[in-house]
Amino acid sequence: MDVMTCTIDREWRVVMSREWDVLGPFPIHAREQHFLSPAFPLDLSKNIDLTRTYPSAYADGGYVSWSKANSDEQGNLKVSHPNIRWEQLRATEGWAALQHHNVLRTYLTVYPPDSKQGNTEADPRLRVECLQGAYFSILPDDETTWATHVSEWHMGNVYALERAPVQFVSLPTSPCRDKTTRYQVVLGGSYEIRLFGDPRSYNSEHPILSINFTISIDTLPSLETSPYLVTPVSHAPAHDIIPDFIYGRPFSPTLGIGLRNVDFCRNTKSIAGWWTVVSAVIPPCAGLGLSLCNLSTTIRLAPTQTHILTLEFQPSPGVIPIDITELPVDITISPFHAESACGDVDEQRIFRVNVPIRHIPMWTSVSYTAIRATYNLDFSNPTIFLVLPPRYPNKEGEGGLKEPILALHGAGVDIINQTFWADSLPRQDRAWVIIPSGRTSWGLDWHGPSAADAFAAVTALHDILCIGFVDWIYPRDTKLIVVGHSNGGQGAWYIASRWPDKVKAVVAAAGYIKSQAYVPWTMSRFAHFIDPALRAVLETSLLPDDNDLFLSNLAHTPVLAIHGGMDDNVPSWHTREAVSVLREWNPDADVTYHEEPGQPHWWFEVLNNTRVQAFLDRVCCSSYDAPKTKCRKFTLTVAVPAESGPMGGWRVHALEVPGRLGRLEVCEDDEGGVNVKASNISVVSFDLSKASVRKLVINSRNIPHASMEARTIWLEQDTNRNSTGWKVVDSYVESFQQPYGRAQAILSADGIIDIVIPSLHHSSELSAALRITHNLRTYHLLDARIKMVWYAGVIWLSLVAQTLCLSKIF
């Protein structure tokens, strides 16, 4: 059999077959693999029958059978189905018909050490790299045991994210010490248009699924022969969050150091290889004049867990010479004990991490470098972003700085390692250009946590400038001009329409209007084969992301919409439709649509041209608020109040029926009268600093003038049986928001996520917790703590996992 031999680590070794069995294709919607069994349509409680056929709407005759595919020596695997009439499917269903699911199977063999030295050691642990594969599981070779075996599914790095932590996987059964042991690998592979693109773009007649899957043994040197040469916690440099240095000082105070627990659970004094970070300091002997403050809460690393140590540079007159390119940091760790969080001092270990630093010169009016800046997300998740400085600072008589430009990147763009995005943005005379990461290169389409990251970067830069760059400060409560391309263009539509009072103008290029229109459901299993009531739940969960439903909120905001006339990624009709809907809401809307003839999805000058610059100059010179007309009328549309901001000072805080749209129609006259019509809304507020209100009518009911003495008016529907009107209330706190929304809101929680399990020793609950923490770090750059409840009445992990919407990995 043709095999792929992986790197030998010590004496254990693993060999994986290069021949794969492939079953597919099966219709699937974008990201639908998270709803299906990764092994669909297989039942892994039963034997795999390679002679059996399975129903599929894609194949002639309606059935598909098993086929073969081979990987190369580097683990690269390409899967295609040339026997499927893809062009015929595409002719009626569009490129959505190209999306499909496959299940793949191969074998790996574990070889024991040649000598008896390793026979008493712990089982070897697998180090797995799964790029662009959805899920995988390692199973016993004996299929007769599958009926009682509980498969552990691990998420692959399906988006090939650039800073995913190493994935460690335990073998499902202990390997033999005196002979080879074979296991099966089952892999779910999904072809998604957003990942692999249109096959026409790479001159193929059919879609090709590309996966890289490699396995090696992850073992450590013997502690008996070198007990102090092995550091149980190591530096994970790919996860460092490091600001640039200007004038020998950090531009921003936040520093993040990536750490990984590589202990093989052989420390009998600690609990199953758990380690606690005690402290981190810059050694005085380095003579750098800098010191650190530990900001994060106690970091306790479970075996294999990757975590970011959050630190902050303390204010100091020290300056690091530009020839110093590494910052030494000594980190003290201690084995975790049940009775002592930090363990005994005698058991503590110190290891040094050398953090690379980049010195850049101070910007001038003619030269600059995109600056790497950092901030703390709730003192536990340091985040990086880029900024382009303006040419000129604030100077009396020359005008102050204008509103910052928030530039949202497209899907799969790594703003740190891929410079083209920052290079393509026009530098401004008197405005900062802020380039948030969205947490990852893919993020959440600039929704939810990604949108929060964008706004947090704006606030963070203001705070940074207050410390050492006071001539370059903009107001903390500044409005923004939001620009974006592709997924970032869609994000510009999203952010501007959900927080209209925060946004002064929008430049959206090549953005899709919503995901269902970008990659339709058409042949999806969820589109046809689920209970209509359950489908309604799914559709309701997607409702807050449908940009076309919220364009009323942009009907009075200046918009420049751009699209390439030959865009083969996001069809230009998406932008045309958004502009059309805007003009339906307001025929006099300040919206301009420009379609660049002959241009594809991306061209370097898409945002760096005279048309865009003229638009930016015009909106920057105008006043913050649009001029009042005799009757100013607008409509605020809201789906999730907690994820929406005010418009014209009006804000929706609660809906009558969560999950349905709420609309607030406001008409203001020039005499201070305001007439409001509320639909599916139960609580609203109005900021009186935005306008002078002499008379207020809601749903044809007068609100007494005497109640309008406060700065903010709070109103709620009167639930009294005999009342059909509204009443003024003063019992709401300023931050009140209806506690309803999607489960993914936990990813935007104020604070670190805790996962509670009944035991810190090896268990199925610990395994699930580790997989959740791995996924949170991979896909959201979020850290999580694994905790144990020491008393009865434990909060079981399955409940937490359901809250996280990650129960798939059990």
N, C-alpha and C positions, 0 to 999 in steps of 0.2 A: 504494500500500500504506500502511495506517495504521502510523505509526512513532512511536517514542519517542526524542526527541533528548536526549542526555545533556549535561552541562556541558562546555563547551569549555575546555580547558586549553592555553594558548599557541595553536598553530596546528593541531596535530593534533586531530581530533575523531572521535567514534564515534557512530553511529546504530544503535539496535537495534530490530528489528521488534517491534511489539506483538502480532502474531499468532503464536500457537504451534500447532504440530501436537501432538496428544495421542494416545498409544496406551495403552490400559488399560481397565478395571482388571484386575490379576492378584493372586491371593491371596498374602498375605505375613504372616509372624509379626512380632511386635514386635522391632525391631532386626535383622530378618533381612536388611535391605538391605546390611548389612556383609558378608554371605556371598555375595550374588548379584552378578552383573555389574551395574553401575549402569545399563547400557543394556538390560538384559534386557527383552524377548527378542530384541533386535536384535543382529545381527552387524555390528559397525562396520568390518569389513574389506570389506564389500560395500555397494552402493548401498542407500539407503533407498527402499522401494517403498510409496508412500502408498495403493496400491490393494490391498495384500495384507492378509489377515486372519490373526489369531494365536489359538491355543487359550487359553481362559480358562474356569475352572470357574464363574465368576460370571455369565456371559452366557447368555441363552437361546440354545440351539443350540450352545453351547460355543465360540464364536469372538467376538473383538472386533475392531473396525476402528479406523482413525484418525478423530479428530474435531478440532474447532477450539476454541481458547480465546483470549481477549484480555486483555492486561494494561492497567492504566490508566497515566496519565502518571507516576505514582510507582513503577511497576514491580510493583504488586500484581496477583497472578494468582490466580484462583480456578478450580479444576478440580473438576467433579462429573460423575457418570454417572447421571442420572435414569432412564435406560432399564433400569438393573439393578434387579431386584426385591430390594432390600436387606432389607425386612421379612421376606420369606420365608427368606432366608439367616439372618437374625438369630433367627428363630423356633426353629431347630434348633441353631445354633452359638453363639448369644449375640453379644455385641458384638464378639467377636474376629473375626467374619465381616466386620465393617466395615473392617478393616485391609486395605489394598491398595497395590499398587505401580503407578506410571505412568512412562512415559518420554516426555519432551517435547523438541521441536526447534523452534528459531527461527533467525533470521539476524542478524548484525551487520555493519555496513559501516564501514570505516575510511577517513577522508578525509585525504589528505596536506596539508601546508601549501600555502597558495596561492603563496607565494614559494619561492625555491630555498634560503632560509636554513637550513631544517631538513633538507635532503636528505642531508647528510653525517652527521647526528647518529644516535645509536643508535635502534633501533626503539622506538616508543612502547610503554609498558607499560600493561596494563589494571588498573584498580582495580575489583574485583568485590565486590558485597554479595549474598550468597545466604542469605536467612533462611528457615528451615524447609524448605529443599531438601536432599536427601541428598548427591548428588554432581553435579558438572558438568564438562564438558570443552569446550574450544574446538577446532574441527576446521577444516581447509582446506575451502573451498567445493567444490573439485573432488573429487567422490567417487571418481573413478578412481584417486586417489592414496592412498586409504585402505588399500588392500591392503598397502602398505609403510609407512604412517604408524603410529607408536606413539602412541596416545592418552595424554595426561596427565590423570588424573582428580584433581579437587580436591574435598575434603570441604566441603560447605556447612555453615552454622551451623544444623543441623537443629533444635536445641533453642532457637534464638534467644537464645543466651547473651549476657548483657548486657555482657561485657567481652572479646569476641572481637577479636583483632587484625585490622587491615586485611589483606585478601587481595589480593596482587598476582599477576597472571598474565601470562606472556609469550605473545605470539602464536605459533601453531604454525609460521608461515612469515612472512618479512619482507614487510611491506606495500609496495605500489608507491609510488614517490615522485612519479609523474606522473599517477596515476589512482586511483580508488577500488579498494579490495580488500574482497571479501566473505568472511565466515567463517560457519560453522555453530556453533550452541550446542546441545549435547545435555545434558539435565538429567534426573536420576533423582529422582522425587518420590514419597514414601511417606506414606500416611495412617496415622498411629499414634494410637490412642485416647488415650495418655498426653499427646500433644502437642495434638491438635485437639479432644478431648473427644467425648462422645456427641452426635450431631446433634440428639437430642431436646432437649438443653439449650439449643440455639439455634433451636428450633422449625423444624427442617428434617426432611424425610422421607428425606434421603439425605446421606451424608457429603460434606463440602466440604473439599478440600485447598487451603490458603492458603499461597502462597509469595510472597516479595518478592525480585525479582531485578533488580539494576541494574548497569550497566557504565559506567564513565567512563574517560577517558584520564588516566594519572598521569605527567605530565612535569614537569621542573624548568626554571626559567629558564636561559638560556644562561650557561654558565660564562665564556664569552668576554666577555660584557657586564657580568656581575655576579659575579665569582668568589668574593667574600667575603660575599655576601648569602645564599648558599645554605649551610645547615648540613647536612652529609651525614648526621648523626645528629640526630634531633629528639626532643622530649619527647612521650611517649604518655600523657597524663594519665589515661586510662581504666584504666591498669594500675598506677597508684600504689597503694602500701600505706602508709597514713599513720595513726599512732595519734592519739588525742585528747590534748589538753594540759590538765592540771589544775594549778592554781597556777602557770601559766606554764611548766610542764615537761612533757615527753612522758610519758604514762602508761606506755608500754612503749618499750624502746630501739630496736626494729627499724624501719627506714624503707626502703621500696622505691620506686624511681623507674623508671617505664616509659620505655624508650628504643626507638626504631625507626630502622633504617638506611634512609634514603631516597636514598642515593647511587645515581646512575644508571650506575655503573660507568664513568665517564669519566675517573677519575683514573688516568693511565697508570703512575704510580709505585707505586700500591698494587696488590694482587692482586685484580683484578675487583671493586673497590668495597668491599673488606672494611675494617672499622675496629675499632680496639682502644680500650677505655676505659682511660685511664691513671690518672685520679684523680677524686675529687669532694670539694669542700670548701665549707664555709660561709665566704664572704669575711669577713675581719676587719673590713672597712670597714662591714659591716652592724651591728656593735656589739651582737650578740645574746647573746654569751657562750656560744654552743653550738659544739661541734665534732663532726665525724663521723669514724668509723673505717670504712674499706672492709673488708667481711668476705668478700665473694664472691671466688672465684678469678678469674683473668683473663677479662674479658668480651670476646669477639671477635665482632662482629656481621657476619653474612653479608648480602649485599644483600637488602633487604626484610624481614629478620628483626626480630622484636620480642623484647626481653629485658628482664628486671627487674634493675636495679642494686641490689644488696643492701648497705645501709649500717647503721651503728649509732651512735646518739647516745652520745658519751662522757660519763661522769659529770662534771657541771659545776655550779657554784653559780649559773650564769646563769639568769635568769628572763625569759621573753619577755612583754612587756606584752600585755594582751588586745586592744589596738587593732592589734597586728601580726597580720595574717591570712595572710601569705605568708612562706615561708622560702626565701631565695635560696640556690641551690646552684650553684657553678661546676664544670662537668664538662669535663675535658680528654680529648680523643680524638686518636688518631694513625692514619694509614693503616697497614695491616698489610703488612709486607714478609716475604718468606720468610727473609731473613737476620737480621731484627731484629723481635722481637715488638712493640716499641713504636715502631718507626720513628725518624726523626730528630726532634730537638727542634724544628728549624725548620719541620717539617711539621705539628706539633701545632696543634690548634685548641681554643679554649675557648668554650663557650657556656653561657648561664645558664638554669637552670630555676627557676621560682618555684613552690614546693610549697605548695598551700593547706593551712592548719592550722585546726582547729576547737577553740576554747577552751570548756570546759564547767566549771561550778562543782563544787566538792567536794560529794559526796552527803551527805545528812543522813538522819535517821530518817523524815522526812516528804517529802523531795523527792530526786529522782535523775534522771539521764539515762543511758540505755543507753550504755556506754562502749565505744569502739572500741579494741581492743587488737591487738597484732601480735607475731609471733614468727618466728624463722628456722627453716626446714625444711632442715636440713643445710647451712646457710650459703649457700644458693643460690636458695631459693624462699621469699621472705617471704610470710607468710600473715596474714590478718586474721580476727578473731572479735569477738563482742560479749559483754559481761558486765553483769549486773544486780547491783549491790552489795547486801549485806544491810543491814538497818536498824541493827543494833548490832554493835560490834566485840567482840573477845575482852576480857573483863574478869574479874579475879579475883573469885570468889564469885558471878558471874552466869552462869557456864557459857561454854564455848568455842564456836567455830563448828562447825556440823554439816557433814555430807558435802555437797559441791557437787552441784547439780542440773545434769545435762548435757541440754540441750534441743535435740533434732534436728528441723530444719525439714522441710517437705514438698517434693515435687518442684517445681522452677521458682521457688522462693522465694529472692529476693535479700535477705539479711538486712540489707544496708547501705542499700539504696534503698527497700525495702519494710518499713515499720516495724510492720506489723500483727502479725507473729510475736512480736517482742519485747514489744509492747504487750499481747499476750494472755496472757503468762506471769505468774504470781503472784510478786511480790517476797516474799522470805522474811526472817524476823527475823534468823536467824543462819546463813544459807547463801547462798553465791554461786550465781547462775544463770549458767551458761556456755553460750553459743550459738555453736557452731562453724559454719564456712561449709561444711564438707565439700569444700573447695577451690572448688566452683562451686555455683550455685543448683540444679543437677541432680545433680552429684557422681556417685558410683558406688553409689547406693542405700544409702549408709552401710556399704558393704563395702570391704575392701581399703584403698586410700589414704584414703578418706573416714573410715573408722573410725580409722585412724592419726592423721588430722588432729584428730579429736575428742579422743582421748587426749592428743595433744601440746598441745592448747589448755589442758587441765587442768593439765599440768605447767608450761606457760608462765606461766599466771596465778599459780601458786605462786611462781615465780621473780621475777615482776614485783612481787608484794606484799612479797617479802623485801627489796627495795631501798628502797622509800619508804613502805610501808603495813604496817608490822610488826604493828599491832594487828588486822589483818584477815586474817592468814595461816591457812590450813588445812594439815594435814600433807601432805607431798609424796607419801606413799604412800597417800593417802586412798582410801576406797571412794567409789562414786558412786551417785547415784539418777538413772536414765536415764528421760527422758520424751521423747515424740515424737508427731507427728501425721502421718497419711497415710503418705507415704514415710518420714517420720521415725518414725512408729509402727512400721512394718516394721523400720526401723533399730534401734529400741529392742529389739524381739524379737531381732534379729540380734546386736547388741553384747552384750546381757546373756547370751545363750545361748552365745556364743563365749568370753567372758571372765567366767565366773560368779564367780570370787573377787574381781574388781574391782568388782562391782555389788552394791549392798545392796538395791535395790528397783527396780521397773519400773512406769512408767505409760505404757501403749501405747494410743493413740487412733487408730481408723480405719485401722489398718495391715493390709496384705494379707499373707497367710501365705507366699506365694512367687510369683515372676513367672509361672510356668506356670499357676497357678490364677487369677491376676489377669487375664491376657490369654492364654487357652489357645492351644495350637498348632493345634488343630482342622484348618483348611483350609490350614495352612502347607505350602509345598513341601518344607521339611525334614522335616515330620512324615510324609510319605508317599513321597517320591521320592528318597531317598538310600539307600545301602548300609547295612544294619542295623549293621554293624560301625562304620562312620563315625558313625552316629547315636549309637551307644553312647559313642564318644569325646566327642561334644558333650554328651550327657546327663551323663557323668562330670564334664565341666568345669562344669556347672551344679549339681552335687551340693552343693558347699560353701555355696551360697546358699539352699538349701531349709530354711527355718526350722523346718518341722514335724518334720524329722528330728533336731533338736538340742534339742527342748523338755525332754528328760530333764535337761538341765543347769540348768533353771529350776524343777525340781520342789520345791526347798527355798528359793526366793527369793520374797519378797512381791511380788505382781503385782496391779495394778489395770488392768483392760482396759475400754476405753470405745468405744462405737460409736453413731452416729446411726441411729435406726430406719428412716429414709428415705434412707439413703446411696445415691445413684445412681452413685457413682464406685467405691468399694470396698464391695461388698456386705457386710452385717453378718455373714454366715455365716463370713467369714474369721476374725473375732475369736472367734466362738462355737466354731469348730473348734480354734483354738489353745488356748482354755481347756479344751475337752473333752480334748484330748491331754494337757495338763498334769495334769488330774485322773486320767487313766488311769495316769500315771507315779506319782502320789502322791495317793491319795484324800483325804488330809488337807492338801493343798497350801494355802498362804495365797494364794489367788487369788480375786479378786472381779471379776465381770463386770457392767457396767452398760450397758444399752442405753437411750439417751435417746429416748423416743417422739417421732416426728414431726420429728426433727432430720435435716438433710442431712449431707453429707460434712464440711462445716466450719461451725462456729458459734463466735462469739468467746469464749464462756465454756466451751469444751470442756475446757480445762485450768485455768481460773480460776473455781473454784467451791468450795463448802464440802466437797463429797465428796472432791475431789482434795486439798484442803488438810488435811483430817482424816487422810487416808492418809499424806501426807508427814509430818505431825506425829507420827503413830504410829511409822512406821519410823525416823524420826530419833531418837526417844527410846529405841528398843530397842538392845541391845548389838550389836556388830559381827557376832558369830557366833550362829547359832540355838542355842537350848538343846539340850544333848545328851540323847538318849533312851537307853534301855538298849541298843538296837541301832540305830545310825545307818547307814542304807543309802542309797546314791545311785549313779547311773550317769552317767559322763562319756562323751559322744559326740563324736568328732572326725573331721573329714574331711581337713583340712590342718593338721598340727601347728604349722607356722610361723605360722598365722593363728588359733591357739586358745590360750587361757590355762588355768591350773589350776583345779581344783574341789576344795575341801576339802584343798588342799595337794598333790593329785595332778596331775601333768601328763604328757601323752603327747608324746613327742619324735619318735617314728618309727613308721610303720606297716609291717606285713609286706608288704602289697600296696597301694602308693599308688594313690589313685583310688577306693578302697573305704572304707566307714565303719569306724572303729575304736571299740570300746566297752570301757570299764573299769568293772566293777561292783565297788563297794567296800562292805563291811559291817564296821562298827566296833562292838565291844562295850564295856561300861563297865569292863572289866578290862585294856584296852590291847591286845586282840587284834584283828587286821585280816585279813579274808579277802577276797581279790581274785580276780576272774575277768576275764581279759584276752582280747579277741577281736580278731584282726587288728592286734595291737600288738607291736612288737619292742623299743622302748625307752621306759621311763617313769622319772619321778623323784618323790620324795615329800619334802615339807618337814616335818621333824620338829618345827618350832616350832608347827605347827598342831595337833598331838596327840602324846600319849605312846604309843609303840608298843612293846609288850613281846613280841608274837608276830606274825609276818607269814607269811601263806600266800598264794601266787599259783598259781592253777590247780592247787590241791591239793598243791603242793610247798612245804615249809617253807623259809623263808629264815633262815639262821643268825643268832641274836641278836647274836653278836659283831661282825657287820658293820654294826651300827647306831650307830656312834659319831659319825659325821659329822652335820652339820646337815641335809644333803640326801642322801638315799639315791638312787643311780642303779642301775637294774636293766635288764638286757637278756636277751632270749631266748638261751639257750645253744645255739649252732649246732653243737655237737659231735654227731656222728652218733649217738652212744650216749646222748644226753641229750634229754629232752623238757621240761626245766624251765627255770628262770630263775636268773640269777646276779647277784650284786652286783658292780659295776664302779666304778672311780674314775678312769677315763681321759677322761671327757667334760668338756669345759669347760662352764661354767655356761650359756652362751648357745647350746649346741648345739641345732639343729633339723634335721630331715631336709630335705635340699635338693631336695624335690619339691613341685610345686604347679603352678598355672596360669601361663601366660606373662605374664598381666597383673601378676604380682608385681613385674615390673621397674618398674612405676609407683610402687611403695613402696620402691624401692631407697634405701639410705643414701648419698646423693650425687647429683650432677648426672648426667644421661644424656649420654654422648658418642656421636655419630654419626660414623663414620669413612668418608671417601670418598677416592678416589685423586687427586683434583685439586680445587683451590679455584676454578679457572676455571669458566666456564659449561659445564655438562655435564648429561647426564640424571641422573647420580648426585647432583649438587648440587641439581637440581630436586626430586628425590625427598626429599633431606635437608631442604630448605626446607619441603616439604609436611608432613613428619613433625613438624618443630619447630612449624609453625603449628598442627597438630592437637593436639599436646601442650599448647600454651599455651591453645588454645580450650577444650578439653574437660577438662583437668586442671590448668590454671594451673601447669604445669611448664615450666621452661626446659631447653633442651638445647644442647650445644655441638657445632658441626660442626668436625671436625678432618680433616686430611689426613695420610696416611702418606707419608713422603718416601722410602721404600725399597721394594724389591721384596717381594713376598709380601703385598700389601695385603689388609686385611680388607674385603671388598666390602660395599657398602651393603645389597645384597639380603639378606645374612645378618642384618644388624642389623635391617632392616625386618621380617623374619620373626620375630625375637625379640620385637619390639614388637607383633606381631600387626597391623601396619598395612600389609602388603604390598599391600592393595587399592589404594593410591593410586598405584602404579606405572602 
